Amino acid sequence: MSNKSADKSDEGAGDAESADKSDEGAGDAESGFNLRIASHSTYIDETKRILRTYTECESYDELEKRIIEENILHKKTDDYKEHVLREVTRRHIPDTEDYTETPLIQLLNTEIRSDVADWCLYYEFAQDPFIRVLTLEYLYPEYQRGILSIQTEDVVTFLESIEEQYSEIQERSETTIEKAAAKYLTSLRNFGLLEGTQKKEFAVTYVPDEAIAYILYRLFDEGVTSASEIISHQDWKLLLMDESEVQRRVRDISPQYISYEKRGSTERLVPNYDSTEDLINDL
């Protein structure tokens, strides 16, 4: 790797209860690619608590008050509470001025099973450009090649290979890049796609039908409507699913959530619900 000057993001512990300002950098302006994960965890339980409390409050100011003053996250320092809130907000709360209920926020406020909630939360988490690039361009191809295990140094090597595409990588120190690589693998272990400690192995997973339906309707929201576009969409690779598996799973959830029709070589998908909101209300 080329020599890199030290940056302040190496100084934060990330998982320790201390604030770290490294996540405030702009990152790669056009792509949003940012190594802020080096100073953050997945915050799965914290995210659920924050988003559910946000719905109760319907006010970001009130949410912030309950996190800082009432300590609903049970953290020791105000700096760390703010650290977690800032990152969960960046990931999942699009507007801090006006209350906005996203599909994920709506889902987490239903009686949905925890495994469904976790997969849907992972899907939204994986939209982060850094997570997305690593998963689509590195992890998924390795999975398809039949690689059994992944280590931090493997991810670092991949990041070295793409650093010319992202100024964010070039501008960070080797220590920060190694932290980001390690946190990436830990994040996917926390969500259940990987397992193990130092050496991560691909876990045997099964995405629930309800989560498949949620992702389908999120793609509908994005204007992806044809069967071929849905089945070949890159987002399924975030779940380590290839096209044949996607096609089978889409058939599995028909006719409960969508209507899947196949006539000869022509496939057609018709949503059974008018919106993602309607789907979630029925999950």
Secondary structure by P-SEA (a helix, b strand, c coil): ccccccccccccccccccccccccccccccccccccccccccaaaaaaaaaaaaaaaccaaaaaaaaacccccccccaaaaaaaaaaaaaccccccccccccaaaaaaaccccaaaaaaaaaaaaaccaaaaaaaaccaaaaaaaccccccaaaaaaaaaaacccccccccccaaaaaaaaaaaaaaaaaacccccccccccccccccaaaaaaaaaaaaaaccccaaaaaaccccccccccaaaaaaaaaaaccccbbbbbcccbbbbbbccccaaaaaaac
